[in-house]
Amino acid sequence: MSPGTHRPYNPDQVHSSAADRANAGGTRSSRHRSGRHGTVQLVASGIVVDAFRAEAERLSEMVSGNDEAGFTAPSPCPPWTVGELLYHVRIAVGRVTGMLPEPEPAEGPLVSAVGYYRPGQRFSSASNMERITDARKGATALATGTAIVRDFEQAWRESWALARAAPQDRVVRTRHGDRMLLTEFLRTRVLELAVHGLDLATGLGRQPWMTAAAASVLAGLLLPAGTTAQMLLDETGWDQITMIAKTTRRIPLTAAETTLIERHGVHWLALG
């Protein structure tokens, strides 16, 4: 995730469709594996892979056709511009193409998607500075917002094609050294796409978007076992995307909301 303090977005309107809501369904596997950082659930790979494709495709659609001035505007993830933030997302979705050609890592504990977002060196000031620099260099090399959009689209489509062809129980090694199921790692990529999609919407002055498929994956990532999104939504009156924006700190929480979220055991992810 990106460094900096996020400016809140307006959740009053969200791009969603009946097709999104229909595509959000699916059956989760009941199998679990214990890992070093949380229980790893074997989610049916098609659900996560489809959510990755849906959210990446939606983001591509929403950033395409913007004028160049929009990409040089400040993003809500300082110090990045909108174009630099988009390139950061391009880096995030492109990680899969570097992982899958590698041999499957040797036996060892599995890290869950929640465990991936644990505090530590990966979200230190030095690591965040590296993220800032890499995104800036990549965006500068491509020069225009149109080129960044095109490069992002190529990157996510390559990752999606490889993930689609991989077995459900494929294990990968992250750049941080985590040994993860591919499906768990893809949940982190869906989060990057969806949450930074909210940031990009703010930076571009657009209404926020998120596919129902991605929102469903994120709800499963953020909420503990035994707590459903509907339970939290009923108690707060939020819609699902507002819930995600608040639990990822895109919208400030009141003291009462913080208490309620902590009572439900919502996972506070270290997002940089």
N, C-alpha and C positions, 0 to 999 in steps of 0.2 A: 504494500500500500504506500501511499504518498506521504511525505513529511509535511509539516506545517499545521497551522490551525485552520480548520475548515469553516467556511462561512455557511450558514444555514441556507437551505433552499425552500421554495414555496411548495408545500405538498398538496395544495388545494386541488390541482388537476394533474392527472397522470395518464400518459398514453398507455392504453391497454385495450384489448379486443376480446370478443367472444372466442375467437380462435385461440388466443393466449390461454384463456381460462380452460378451454377444452384440452389443450396440450399439457396442462400442468399436472394432470393425473398420472397414475402409474402405480405399480406395486413394488414395494421395497422388499428386498430379501430379508428373511428373519435371521440370517446367519451373522455372527459377530466374531471379531478377533480382538484379543486384548493386546494393547500396545503400551509403549513406554509412556505416552502422553495421551491417555484416554482410550476408551473402547472404540475400535474401528468397526463400523457397520458396513457390511457388503451391500451397498445400494445397487440395485439393478443398473448396470452400466448404461443402458439406453436412456434412462431418465436423465442422468447427469450429462451425458454426451449431447443429448437433444437440447437440454437447457443451455449448455455452452453455445451450441450453434444458434439457438433462438436469440439469446441475448447479444451475441457478437453480431449477428445479422441486423438486429434492431439498432445497435449502436452505429453500425456502418451506415444504415439508412438515415439516422438522425444527424450524423455529422457531415454527410455528403451534401454538397451543394451550398454550404455556407461560404460567405465571402471571406477573402484572406484576412480582413481586419478582425474577424471573429477568432481566428486562430492565434493572433498576436495579443488578444485581450488577456488580462490577468485571470488565472483560474482560482477557484476557492481552495486550492492546495498550493499555497505560496512556497517557494518563489516561482513556480512554474507558470508559463502561459498556458492557454488552452491547448495549443499545438504540442507543447512539451508534455503536458499531462496525457494527451492522446498517445504520444510516442511511448510514454511509460506503460500504458495499457498494452500497447503493441509488444513491448518487451515481455510483459507478464504472460500474454497468451502464447507467445512464441517459445516459451520454455519447453513445451511438450516436444517440439521438433528436435531439441537437443537431447532429450531424455530417452525417447523410445528407440532410437537406433543403437543405444548402448546396451550391453548385456544386462540381464536382470541381476540386481545386486544379491549378494549372498544372504544366507539366513540371518535373522536378527529381529529385534522388536520393530513393530510397525508404529508409525506416528499417525495420529488422526488429523483431520482437517483442522479441528479446534486446537490440537497440540502444535500444529504448524504455526499458528498465530500466538505462540507463547512469548512472553517478554524475554529479552536477552540480547546477545550480540547482533542478531539479525536486524534488530530495530534500534540499534545504537545510533548516536550522532554520526559516527564515521560511516556506518552503513547507509544511513539516510542521505548523507552527502554524496556517497557513491551513486545512489539512485538518482539524485538530482542531476549530477554531472552526466550520467549515461543518457538520461532522457533528453537533456539539452543538446548533447553532442549529436544524438540521432536525429532530433528534429532539425537542427542546424544543417546537417548534411543533406537532408531532403529538401530544405529551403522553403517549400510551400505547404500550406495546409492540405491542398489537394493531393500532393505526393504522400503526405503522412497518412491520409485516409486510405489511399491506394495500398500503401505498404502494410497498414494495419489489416486491411481486408485479406491480403495475400497471406499474412502470418496466421490469422485465425483459421482460414480455410485449410492451410497445410496442417495445422495442429488438429483440427477437427477430423480430417481425413485419416490421420494416423491413429487418433484415439478411437475412431469408429471401428478400425480394423483390429484393434488390440483385444486380447482376451480379457474377460471381466476381472480375473484375479491377477492381472499383470502388476508387478511391483516395480517401482522406479526409485531412483535416488535423486533428491533435490539438490540444488546448488548449496544448500545449507548442511547437507549430509544426512537429511532425514530419509529414512526408508519408508515409503508410503505406497499403498495401493494407488494405481492410476486413478481410480474413481474418486478416491479421497483427495488426491491432488487436483483433479478437475473441479471438485467443489470449491477449492480455493480460487480457481480461475474464474468460476462463475461469480464468486463474490467480488473479485477484482473488476470484472466487467460491469456488474450491476451497480455496485457502490460508486465506482468512478464514473459510471454513466450518469448518476445523480449529480456528481461534481461537474461533469462536462455540460450537462443541461444548465446548471447555474451559470457557468462561465460563458455559455453561448446565449444566455437570456432566453432559453427555451423552457417550455413546460417539462417537468421531469418525466422520464419513461422507465419502465421496467417490465419485462415480460412476466406473465404469471408463472411460467416454468422456472425462471430464475428466482422469483420471490419464494416459490415453494422450496427450492433447494436451500436458499438462505435461511428460511424459517427453521428447517431441519438442522442447520449448522449452528444457529444462534440459540435455539431453545433446548433445554435439557430433556432427556427422556422422561415421559410422563406429563410434560407440559406441551399442549398443542397451541398453535398460533391462535386458534379460535378462542381458547380460554383467555389469552392475554388481550385479544382484540375486544372481547365482550366486556372485560373489566375496565379497559381504558377508553373504549370508543374510537380507537385509532383504526385506520385501514391498514392493510398488511404492509404497504410500502412506507407509511409513516412509522410503523413499528420498526422496520428495518433501518430507516434513516435515524431513528432515535437510538436504537441499540448499537449502531455503528458511529454515533456521535455526529451525524450530519445535521441533526436538529437538537438544540440544547434541551436538556432534561430539567424539569423542576425537581426540588427536593422530594416531593411526594412521588413523582414518577420514578426517581432513582430508587426509592425505598420499595416501591411496588415491583420494579424489575428485579431487584436483588432478592425479594421474597420469592419470586418465581424461579430463581436460579439461572437467569439468562447468562449466557457465556459472554464475558467481556473479553473481546479479542484485542490483542496488541496489533494495532494497524499502522504503526509508524508515526 
